[in-house]
Amino acid sequence: MVNRNEKDHIAIAIAIGFILPTIITILSSILDPPDWSGNIPVYSTLSNLCFETAIALMIFGSTLMGIKLADEKKVMPAAGFTMFAIANGVVFVIFFEMMDAMSEESFVKTYNILTGYILLELPALILISFYTGFPKWINWIGILSMVPFAVSGGLFLNGYRNFVALDQISMLGFTLLNIAQVSWGILVLKNRRREQK
């Protein structure tokens, strides 16, 4: 049986895992934005390190959320958050590929990996939408975040190779996903406070 303090710590840890990645991503994008002046975006090593840290925190938060929901016998969303952690592990690999060399070849590999990410992330977000602790509109934002990824992945698979445009389309998906994740973090804390009353 989990005691009250541990439940508080779990909720705080989950919230950190969902909110802090967005803060890191925003700060990195403002302080060290990518260079989109060529055919491929150029990200600095620091920027990639910030994105990797953000992804690691998302994996941390979603793993904890999956375990928490499994303990509460909410199997569908628990599986969704577990699958979400796995999908973000795929994104984690993308940043290592990009850091290796900023070249068209590395971006071809990156977008091949991204198409696999979409195939994992969409079902994860559908499973997460079964969680009744979040309003439906937040669950829909998560699911809709896959549309820009599907567009960029579809364009890539059909031979489109303007990686700046593909990255900008994908960024819209990451933005929508960040909105969902921050909302999840806030709601985990609110739900925990409600439980304490």
Secondary structure by P-SEA (a helix, b strand, c coil): cccaaaaaaaaaaaaaaccaaaaaaaaaaaaccccccccbbbbcaaaaaaaaaaaaaaaaaaaaaaaaaaaacccaaaaaaaaaaaaaaaaaaaaaaaaacccaaaaaaaaaaaaaaaaaaaaaaaaaaccccccaaaaaaaaacaaaaaaaaaaaaacccaaaaaaaaaaaaaaaaaaaaaaaaaaaaaaaaaaac
